[in-house]
Amino acid sequence: MYDIVIVGAGVTGCAVARYLSRYQAKILVLEKAEDVCCGTSKANSAIVHAGFDAQYGSLMAKMNVRGSVLMEQLSKDLDFHYVRNGSLVVCMEEEGLPRLQALYENGVRNGVQQLEIVDKTRLQELEPNISDDAVAALWAPTGAIVCPFGLTIAMGENACENGVEFQFDTEVTGFEKLDAGWKVLTQAGAVETRTVINAAGVYADVLHNMVCDDKIHITPRRGDYCLLDKETGGFVKHTIFQLPGALGKGVLVSPTVHGNTIVGPTAYDIDDREGTNTTAEGLQDLMEKAGNTVKGLPIRQTITSFAGLRAHEDGHEFVIGEIAPGFVDCAGIESPGLTSAPAIGEYVAELMKNLLGLGEKEQFIATRKGVLDPKTLSKDDYRKLLAEEPAYGQIVCRCEQITEGEILEAIRRPLGARSLDGVKRRTRAGMGRCQGGFCAPKVMELLAKEQGTDLLHITKSGNNSHLTVGRTKEGGYETV
């Protein structure tokens, strides 16, 4: 019997697990994919929103502003990339100025600090590549960018180090009410628990509706993105939004914490909860809109495109709270969900502490160190590292300069990588210009060796995404 079962190991589930792990409780996270950060959390804008957009008084606004405040210190505690670069919401015509003013006033009411409306001259000083048609912008210095993989993995690892159990490749199929809790049904068997936390992303309404008569509905909202080469990394310094419309803040242009430029997302409401494929229509739409706020966008330097899904609840509000005895929702967590994750974790942990009467641990591990990046070391420290661990001198990913030592560490860590994408999210091996064209075979060999398995069993992202189809000859090499 567990005290708490969390369904979903995305950024919300991992945040809840991390903040709950400070309490004396037996906690299990169930995830249908093969790793943390496999859904919405891996494919988004990577923005820490300041909090001016969410409607005043909403739970979304409160979680956004609080999450933005928590994020910087959390990045130091858990060692993931975070940069406070500031954001600009650009108004392209005089007729839009009242809406820009309303956005400013909403942000002030939400408690966002340092907001300012800047005129065209100041805007061009902040961003030389801004469109000549821009007339003004809302300037939010507290806006930031983050690594969404790093954030999610860091919170998951820290939770694991504090005793939270994770079970992957385990899809929840139903629930049965018990006298003192719930039986969680999965395709891998049943688990009994005192309480359930539903953090299932685009499937959160499905789980909610299994146990609650007050139904909710989530629409998967697909967003297409283009990631540009690191050569474009200085094209913009701030996150540049368009003035919000009915479907959000439009197509943004932003630097990333790793030195690329990201452009997106589009917004298409679809039925397929696994529909993360890009489309020619979506990418064309993205490219047409991307240059609206900036001039000379080097979109031809795109190195990859991808799509992610946002869990859009019909009321456009976070649904967080107890919906049945011992069953707590974290549903409808769309943008600004990434920003809000630490605040949601904090909020739900407090709720569960009161619900279950949990006491704090005497020995809570509050910090975590990420995968060692030898590029951050001094020459003397790097020489010492090589003397002890020669693998940190063997470059595997040439585009991102990732060493064998980093990849081995990523595989061996708590919640270590089990697939090519798992290594990529933890080290960036395969995220560069060639997108793994050169390093993938070596990464596969390292995975196979560390897991004590055959190359034929190594996958791109778990399940049936095998990368080899057979051997070219007996005793020879697999064909990738």
N, C-alpha and C positions, 0 to 999 in steps of 0.2 A: 504494500500500500504506500503510494507516494503521497506527499502533502500537496504537491502542485505538479500538474502536467501542462506544459506550454506547447501549443500546437503551432509550429512555424519557427524556422530559424533564420528569418530575414532580420533586417535591422531592428524592427520592433521587438520580435521574439528574443533576440540576443540582448537588447537593451533591458527588457524585463528580467531576463535570466541574470544578467550582470548585477542589477540593483537588488534583486531578491537574494542573490548569493551571499549577501552580508548577514542573512538571518539563518537561524538554526531550522532548517527544513530540508526534506528529501525532495529534490526537484529533478524532473525529467523533461527534456525538450525533444519532441518528435518532429521529424522533418521528412517529407516525402522525396526530396531530392538527395543527392549523394554528399552534400556539403552545405555549410552555411552560405548565405548570400547568393542563392541561385535563382531568385525570382526578381521582383521589382527592385530589390536592393542592389542588384548588380548592373542595372541598366537605367540610369537616371542622369540628371543634370549635374549631380555632385555639388549642389549649391547649399550653403547655409544661409537660409533666408533671414533677413533682418526682422520681418514680422509686420510689415506695413500693409500687406494685401489681405490677410484673413479678416473676416468680419469682426468688428469690435464686439466683445462679450461672448464670442464663441469659444468652445473648448479648443478648436483649432488655433485660434489666435493666442490663447494662453499658453498652449503647449509650444507653439512656434517661438514666441518671445523667450520663454524659459529655456527651451532647448538651445537657442542661439547663445544665451548667456552661459550655459553649462559647457558648451562645446569646446571652447579654447582650453580650459583647464583639463577637461577629459582627454584632449589630444596629448597633453603633457603627461597625464597619469598613465595613459595606455599606449603612448608612443605610436600615433598614426599622423599622417600628413594633414595639416590644417593651415590655411593662409587667410588672414583677414585682408582681403583686397578691396572691399567695398563694392557696392552695386549702383547702377544707374537705370532708372526707368525713363525711357526717352519718349518725349512727345513730339510728333512729326508735323503737327499743324496747330494753328492758333485755336481752332475749335475744340481741341482736346485739352486745353489748359484747365478748364473747370474740373475735369475728371482727374487730372494730375493733382490739383489742389485737394480734391476729395480724398485721394489716396494718401497724401501727406497728412491730412487731418485724421484719417483713420489710423495711420501709423502712430501719430502722437497719442491718440486715445489708447492704443494698444500698449503704450509704454516704450516704444522704440526710441532710443536716444540718438541725438545728433542729426536727425533728419533735416534736409534743406532742399528747397527748390532752387536750382541754379539756372541762370540764363544761358543763351547760346554761346556767349564769349567764354564764360567759365566752363561750360560743357566741353568746348573745343580744347581748352587748356588741359582738362582732365583726360580727354580722349581725342588725340589729333586725327584719328581715322573715323570719327563720327560723321554721319551723313551731313552734307551741307544743308539739307532740308530740315534738320532737327531744330526745334525752336526753344526747347527747355528740357529739363530732366529733374526727376526726384533723385537726390543724392543721399545714399544710405551708407555711411562709413562703416557701420557694424556688420554689413554683409560680408560673407566669406565663402571660401571654397574648401572642399575636403575630399579625401579619397574614400568613396563609399565602401569599397572592398575593405580597406584598412580599418575603417570605423567598425564595420560589422564583425569582421574577424577578430579584432581586438577585444570587443565586448564578449564575443563568444568564448575566446580563449581565457579571458579573465574569469568568466563564469565557471568554466571547466576547472580552472586551477582552484577555484573556491568550492568545488565539490558537485557542481551541477552536472548531471549525466546528459549525454546527447545520443540519440538513436536516429541514424539516417536510413534512407531508402525505406521509410515506413509511412505509408499513407493512411490517414485516419478515415475510416468509413462510416462511423456512427458512434452513438453514445447510449448507454443504458443507465438510468438513475438507480442508485443504491441508497440504502438507508442512511449511510454516512458518507456520501460522495458520489462518484461516477465511475462507471466502467467505460473506458475508452477502447473502442473496437478499431483494430487496424488489420491490414492484410497479413501482418506478421504475428497476429495474436492480440489478446486483450491485456489492458493495463488498468489497474484500479488506483484511484486517487481521491483525495478529499476534495480537491478543487481543480478546475480546468481554466486555462487562459487561452482564448482563441486569438491567435496572431497569424492567421492563415492567408493574409494578403487578399488576392482577388477571389479566393475561396472562402473568405471569412463569413460572407452572408450564407453560404451553403451550410456551414457548421452552426451558425447562429439559428438558422431556420429549423434545424433538427431538434432544438430544445426550447424554442421560444415561440409563442403564438403571435407576438408582435413582430411581423416579418420585416426584414430589410432587403434591399436590392443593391448589388454592386455591379457596375458596368465596367468591364475592362476598357480602359482608354489607352490606345496605342500611340506611342510617340516615337518618331524616327529621329535618329541623330547621325551626324557626321563627325568623325574625329580627325583632326588635321595634324599633319606632321609637326614635329617639334621645331622645325625651321620657322613656323608661324607663331611660336610661343609668345613673342612680344607684340603681336598685332594689336591686341587690346590688353589693357592692364586690369580693368574692372569687369564685373559681370554686367552685361548690357541687355536689359529687358526692353521689350516693346510695351507700350501702355496696355494694360490688361483688357481682354475682351471676354466674351461669354465662356470660352473654353480655357481661359488662363492667361498667362503673361506672354503668350506668343512664342516666337522663335528667338531664343537668346544666343548671344555670342559671348564666350567667356574663356579666359585662360583656365588651365587645369593645374592642380598642385604639382604635376609631373612635367609641366612645360609645354604641353600641347595646347591646341585651341579646340573647343567643343562648340558645335552648332546644333541647335534643336530646342525643344522637340516639336513635332507636329502634334495634332490631336485628332484621333479618329476613334469613335466609339464602335467597338466590335463585340461579337458574341463569343468568340473563341478565347477562353481563359489561358490558353497556351500560345496565342497568336503573336509571337514575338518576331515573326519574319518581317523583313523590310519589303516594301513594294516599290515598283517603278513610279507609281503615282505619288506615294508618300515622299520619296526622295526628290522627285521633281518639285513637289509642293514646298519642301524644305528649302531647296536651293533658290526657288523664286522669292521666298520670304526672307531668307537669311541676310540678304544685302540691303534690306529696308532701312536699317538703322546705322549701318557702317558702309563705308565706301572702299572698294578694292578688296573685298573679302577674298582671300586666296583659296577658294573652295576646291580648286583643282588639285590642291595638295592634300586631299582627303586620303587617309591611309586605311580607313575602315568605316563602315556604316553599320548601325545596329538599331534595334527597336526595343523598347521596354513597355510594360503595362502599368498604368496607375489604377488603383482600386477606387474608382469613383462611386461613392455612395450617393443615392438620389438626393439626399438633403445637403450634400456637399459639406458634411460635418464629420468629425471623428466620433465614433461610437465607442465609448470607453466606460465600462462599469459592469456591475453584476446584473445579468439579464434573467438568471434563474438561480436558485440556491446553489452556491458554490461554482457557478459558471460565469466567468468574466470575459467580456468582449474587449478586443482591441481591433476594431473593424473600421473600414472606410479610411484607412491611413494612406491617403494620397498626398501629393505635394501640399504643404511642406513637411511631409512625413519623415524624411531623412533628418532634417533639422530638429524636428520634434522628438525624435527617438529617445534621447537621454531624459527629456522631461516626462515622456510617457513611461519610461522605465521607473523613474523616481516616483511618479504618481501611482502607478499600479502596485509597486512594491509597498508603498505606504498603505494602500487599500488592503492588500493581502495581509500585511502585518496586523492590521486591526481585525480583519475577518477571521484569521486563524490564531491570533494571539501569539505571534512569533517573537522570539527573543533574538537579540543580536549575537553574533559569534564573537568570541574573545579574539580570535586570530583571523581577521578578514584581510585578504591580500588586495590592497587597493590599487596597486600599480602593476604594470606589465611592460616588458621590453619586446619590441618587434624583431623581425628577422634582421640580423646584422647586415648593414650595408657597408662594405669595405671602402667605398668611395668617400665615406664621411670621416675616415680615419686619417691621422697624420702619417707621414712617411715612416716614422719610427714605429708607430703602433701597427701599421700595416705589415712591416717586416717581421715584427713579433708574431702577428697573427699567422703569417705564411710559414713561419718556423714551426708553429704548433699545428696548423691546419692548412696544408698545401692546397687543398681543394679551393680555397678562396683566391688562388692565383690562376685558376683555370676558367677562362671565359667561355660560357656556353651560349648565351644570347648576345650577339655582337651589337645589335641595334640598341639595346638598353644596358649593355655592359654588365650582365648578370653572371655571377660565377657559379661554379658547381657547388661551392660551399653554401651559398645562399639557398640553392634549390634543395640540397640535402637537409638543411635546417628546416625549410618549409615543410618537408615531408615528415620530419621527425618531431615536430612541435605538437603540443596539445591540439586536438582537432586537426591534425596534419593533413596536407594535400594528398588526395588519392587519385587525382586525374590531371590531365594536361591543363584544364581550365583552373583547377585548384592551385596548381603551381603558379599559373599566370597571375591569378588574383593576389597571391601572397608575395610574389617577387617581381612581377612585370616581365618575366621571361616569355616572349611571344607577343608582347604588346607594342613592339616597335614597328618600324617602317615595313619590314618584311612579314609581319604578323605570324611569326613562328615558322616561316618557310625553311629557315636554316637550323634553328635550335630544337624543333619539335622531336626529331628522332633521338637526340641525345637526352632530352628530358624524359622521353618514354623509357629509354634504357635505365635511367636512374630510378624512375618510379618502379619499374619491374624488379630491379635488383633490391631496392629497399623493401618492397612488398613480398619478396620471395616468390614471384610469379613469372609468368611468361609474357612476352610482348603482346601476344595475341589477346591477353586479358586487359590490357591498358586501354582506357577510354578517354575521350575528349572531355565528357562531362557526366560520366556515370551511365547507368542503365545500359542501353544497347548502342551507345555511341562509340563502338570499337573503331580503332584507327588502322588495324591490320585485317586483312582478309584471308591470309594464309601464307605459307612458305613458298619461296621460289624454288627451293630444292631441299632435300633432306639435310639437316645440319647447317643450312644456309641462313640467310637473313629474311626477316619478314618484309613484306611489301607494304609500304605506307601509302 
